[in-house]
Amino acid sequence: MTHQVAPEADWQPSDVQRERDEWRRRRTVRSAAIAAVSTLLLLGTLTGAVVSSPGWERVRETYFDWDKAVSSFPAVVDGLWLNIRVMVVCWLLILVLSLTVAIVRTLRGPVAFPLRMLGTAYVDVFRGLPLLLVIFLLGFGGPALSLQGLPTSPLFWGGAALVLSYSAYVAEVFRAGIESVHPSQRLAGRSLGLSYGQTLRHVVLPQAWRRVIPPLMNDLVSLQKDSGLIAVLGVSDAIRKAQIETALDFNYTPYVVAGVLFCCLTIPMARLTDRYARKKGYHGAGGHL
């Protein structure tokens, strides 16, 4: 005996389901309204406190001059393009160096002890040094060495400082991802006849990579803004261009313009990171300098 299945077009939600949907809709609207009102109240209170302060007019003229913002915008954007290029190149080098260090630190056996010790020393030193101090040491000390085959450009040495500092942090992210893969995965790969390198490449690293993507994206957000630190070496990036524009009349609006442009870079990436982490079920995933 066969049963006739009713067409989907004939299906209608029950009265109970309609009531549930209506209740959920009302709750969503109510929550959105409360959130909007509370946000407006908070922003209004903060804005009122700032605008009503005695020195607001002076601050507005010094930091929020529209004409100054328009005139300095092209120069700051030109410098920001350098920051973006530095960030992209440094990030690619950071991925390569940090993954190498992480693999070295996970090597087993007494023969690999010197390599593990070297990797540990590198991570400890560059995680212990402030990034700005590393930039100063390499930016001023590197060119003084006059090493044959290496440029003396402050842009090169500033980028090298970013790579060395960030690689120490990202290496620990990769190492955590590698060690989070269950040992049975390695054993399964070796039982199939794969070598240690093949097991690492085809079994361990693909799983580790998927697990560390959210913290890696957070590190990329940090690198986007920290690329502006190379301005202390005289590199004509966004911050340096803002400084030059400010020196013309001591109006600090170009710094605000640079800050807004950096936020336009970092905030979308931060939100994308949060969205990806929620989609993959990660909570509190992060890893930043």
C-alpha positions in Angstrom: 0.0 0.0 0.0 1.4 3.3 -1.0 1.0 6.6 0.8 0.3 9.8 -1.1 2.6 12.6 -0.1 1.0 16.0 -0.2 2.7 18.6 -2.4 4.8 21.2 -0.7 2.6 23.9 -2.1 -0.3 22.7 -0.1 1.6 22.8 3.2 0.6 25.6 5.6 2.1 26.3 9.1 -0.2 25.5 12.0 -1.7 28.2 14.2 0.8 27.4 16.9 3.7 27.8 14.5 2.3 31.1 13.3 2.1 32.3 16.9 5.7 31.3 17.6 6.9 33.1 14.4 5.0 36.2 15.3 6.4 36.1 18.9 9.9 35.8 17.6 9.4 38.6 15.1 8.0 40.9 17.9 10.9 40.0 20.2 13.5 40.7 17.4 11.9 44.1 16.7 11.7 44.9 20.4 15.4 44.0 20.9 16.5 46.1 17.9 14.5 49.1 19.1 16.0 48.8 22.6 19.5 48.5 21.2 19.0 51.5 18.9 17.6 53.7 21.7 20.4 52.8 24.2 23.0 53.3 21.6 21.6 56.8 20.7 21.4 57.7 24.4 25.1 56.7 25.0 26.4 58.4 21.8 24.3 61.5 22.6 25.6 61.7 26.2 29.3 61.3 25.1 28.8 63.8 22.2 27.2 66.3 24.6 29.9 66.0 27.1 32.6 66.6 24.5 30.9 69.4 22.7 30.0 71.3 25.9 33.5 71.1 27.2 35.3 74.5 27.5 38.1 73.7 25.0 35.9 72.1 22.4 36.2 75.0 19.9 40.0 74.9 20.0 40.0 71.1 19.6 37.6 71.3 16.7 39.7 73.8 14.9 42.9 71.9 15.6 41.8 68.3 15.0 38.6 68.4 12.9 39.3 71.1 10.3 37.4 70.0 7.1 39.4 72.2 4.7 42.7 70.8 6.2 41.4 67.3 5.9 40.5 67.8 2.2 43.9 69.3 1.4 45.9 66.7 3.2 43.8 63.7 2.1 45.7 63.0 -1.2 49.1 62.9 0.5 48.0 60.7 3.3 46.3 58.3 0.9 49.5 58.1 -1.1 51.4 57.2 2.1 48.7 54.6 3.0 49.3 52.8 -0.3 52.9 52.2 1.0 51.5 50.8 4.3 49.3 48.4 2.3 52.2 47.2 0.2 54.4 46.8 3.3 51.7 44.9 5.1 51.1 42.4 2.2 54.8 41.7 1.6 55.5 41.4 5.3 52.5 39.1 5.9 53.7 36.6 3.2 57.2 36.5 4.7 55.7 36.2 8.2 53.7 33.1 7.2 56.7 31.4 5.7 59.1 32.2 8.6 56.7 31.5 11.4 55.5 28.2 9.9 59.2 27.2 9.6 59.9 28.1 13.2 56.8 26.3 14.4 57.7 23.1 12.5 61.3 23.3 13.9 59.9 23.6 17.4 57.7 20.5 17.0 60.6 18.3 15.7 61.2 15.2 17.9 64.4 13.5 18.9 67.7 14.5 20.4 69.2 15.2 17.0 66.8 18.1 16.5 67.5 19.6 19.9 69.8 22.4 18.6 67.2 23.5 16.1 64.4 23.4 18.8 66.6 25.4 21.1 67.3 28.0 18.4 63.6 28.3 17.5 62.7 28.7 21.2 65.4 31.3 21.7 64.2 33.3 18.7 60.6 33.2 19.9 61.5 34.2 23.4 63.7 37.1 22.4 61.4 38.7 19.8 58.3 38.2 21.9 60.1 39.9 24.8 61.3 42.9 22.8 58.8 45.8 22.1 58.2 46.1 18.4 59.2 49.8 18.4 62.5 48.9 20.0 63.2 46.3 17.3 62.4 48.8 14.6 64.9 51.3 16.2 67.6 48.6 16.6 67.3 47.3 13.0 66.4 50.6 11.4 69.4 52.4 12.7 71.8 49.5 13.4 71.2 47.5 10.2 72.3 50.1 7.7 75.4 50.8 9.9 76.5 47.2 9.5 76.9 47.8 5.7 76.2 44.1 5.0 77.1 43.2 1.4 74.0 42.3 -0.6 71.5 43.9 1.7 70.0 47.4 1.1 70.4 50.2 3.6 66.9 51.5 3.0 64.9 52.2 6.2 61.9 50.7 4.5 63.7 47.4 4.2 64.9 47.3 7.8 61.6 48.5 9.1 59.8 45.7 7.2 62.4 43.3 8.5 61.6 44.4 12.1 57.9 43.8 11.5 58.6 40.3 10.0 60.9 39.2 12.8 58.6 40.5 15.6 55.4 39.2 14.2 56.9 35.8 13.1 57.6 35.1 16.8 54.0 35.5 17.7 52.5 33.8 14.6 55.0 30.8 15.1 53.3 30.1 18.4 49.9 30.2 16.8 51.0 27.7 14.2 52.7 25.5 16.8 49.5 25.5 18.9 47.6 24.4 15.8 50.0 21.7 15.0 50.0 20.3 18.5 46.2 20.4 18.6 46.1 17.7 16.0 45.6 14.4 17.8 48.6 12.1 17.7 46.5 9.3 16.2 46.4 11.4 13.0 50.2 11.2 12.7 50.2 7.5 13.6 47.6 6.8 10.9 49.6 8.6 8.3 52.8 6.7 9.2 50.9 3.4 9.2 49.9 4.2 5.6 53.6 4.4 4.7 53.9 8.2 4.6 57.2 9.6 5.7 57.4 12.2 8.6 57.5 15.1 6.1 54.6 13.6 4.0 52.5 13.1 7.2 53.2 16.7 8.2 52.3 18.1 4.8 49.3 16.0 3.9 47.8 15.1 7.3 48.8 17.5 10.1 49.2 20.9 8.5 45.9 20.9 6.6 44.0 20.3 9.9 46.2 22.8 11.8 45.8 25.5 9.2 42.0 25.4 9.4 42.1 25.7 13.2 44.4 28.7 13.3 42.8 30.9 10.6 40.9 33.1 13.1 43.9 34.0 15.2 46.0 34.5 12.0 43.4 36.9 10.7 43.6 38.8 14.0 47.3 39.0 13.7 46.8 40.4 10.2 44.6 43.1 11.6 47.3 44.1 14.1 49.9 44.1 11.3 47.8 46.5 9.2 48.0 49.2 11.9 51.5 48.4 13.2 52.9 48.9 9.7 52.6 52.6 10.5 55.4 52.3 13.1 58.0 52.4 10.3 57.3 56.1 10.1 59.8 56.6 13.0 62.6 55.7 10.6 61.5 58.5 8.2 59.7 56.2 5.7 57.0 58.3 3.9 54.0 56.2 4.9 50.6 57.6 5.9 51.7 58.7 9.4 54.8 60.4 8.1 52.8 62.2 5.4 50.4 63.3 8.0 53.2 64.6 10.1 54.6 66.6 7.2 51.2 68.1 6.5 50.8 68.9 10.1 54.1 70.7 10.3 52.9 73.2 7.7 50.5 75.0 10.1 50.5 72.9 13.2 47.0 71.7 12.5 46.6 68.0 13.6 43.7 67.1 11.3 46.0 65.0 9.0 46.6 62.7 11.9 42.9 62.2 12.3 42.6 61.6 8.5 45.3 58.9 8.8 43.6 57.3 11.7 40.3 57.2 9.9 42.0 55.5 6.8 43.6 52.9 9.0 40.3 52.2 10.6 38.8 51.7 7.2 41.4 49.0 6.7 41.3 47.3 10.0 37.6 47.4 11.0 36.3 45.4 8.0 39.0 42.8 8.5 38.2 42.6 12.2 34.5 42.1 11.5 35.3 39.5 8.9 37.4 37.7 11.4 34.6 37.6 14.0 32.1 36.4 11.4 34.4 33.6 10.2 35.1 32.6 13.8 31.4 32.4 14.7 30.7 30.5 11.5 33.3 27.9 12.4 32.2 27.7 16.0 35.2 29.4 17.6 34.7 31.6 20.7 37.3 34.0 21.8 39.7 33.0 19.1 42.5 35.4 18.8 46.2 36.0 18.8 47.6 39.5 18.4 50.7 41.4 19.1 
